[in-house]
């Protein structure tokens, strides 16, 4: 049985992966605009690194917890 925190972290990690992948795709598209050829290794790294980073950041941030004090 998963707790709400685990489910929230998984969702945040998935959302971070999607955002990172989108950023990587934009990076590859921009590189392709300035260069006629984009190597496969560069494309894989440019999409993979932001995707993994987004997943790590999404998993590290606990949803629903902020430092803001409403007093």
N, C-alpha and C positions, 0 to 999 in steps of 0.2 A: 504494500500500500504506500502510495506516495503522499507526502505532505504537501500543503499548498505552496510552501516555500520552494520545494523541489520542482513542482510543476511550473511555478513562476520563473524559476531560474532557467529551466529548459526552454520555456517560451522566449525569455529574454535572450538566451544564447542563439536560438533559431532566428530571432529578429536581427540580432547583431550580425549573424552570418549573411543574411539577405542584404543588409545594408553594406557590409564589407564587400560582398560580391558585386553589388551595383557600383560601388566606388571603383573596384578593380576593372570592371568592364568599361567604365568611363575613362580610366587611365589608359587602357589598351586602345580605345577608340581615339583618344587624343594623341597617343604615340603613333598610331597609324596615320593620322592626319599629317603629322610632320615628317614621317618617314614612309617610304613606299612599302617596306617589308617590316613586319614585326615577327621576331623569332618565336617559336613555340615555347621555349624555356622562359623567355621574358613574359609572354602572355600567361603562362601557368603561374609564374611567381607574382605577376601583377594582379591576378585575380585571387590566387590562393592565400597570399599573405594578408591582405585586408579581410578576407573571409574568416580566416582563423583568428585574427586579432579581434574582429567583431564578436566572434563566438566567445572568446576569453573575456572580453569586457562585459558582454551580456551576462555571462555566468557569474562574474565577480560582483556585479551590482545586484543587490537584493531588491526586488520590486517592493514598493510600498514603504520603504524606510528612507526618510530624509533627515537632514540635520536642521531643518527649519523648525523653529520653536514658535508656536502660535500664541504665546503669552503676551 
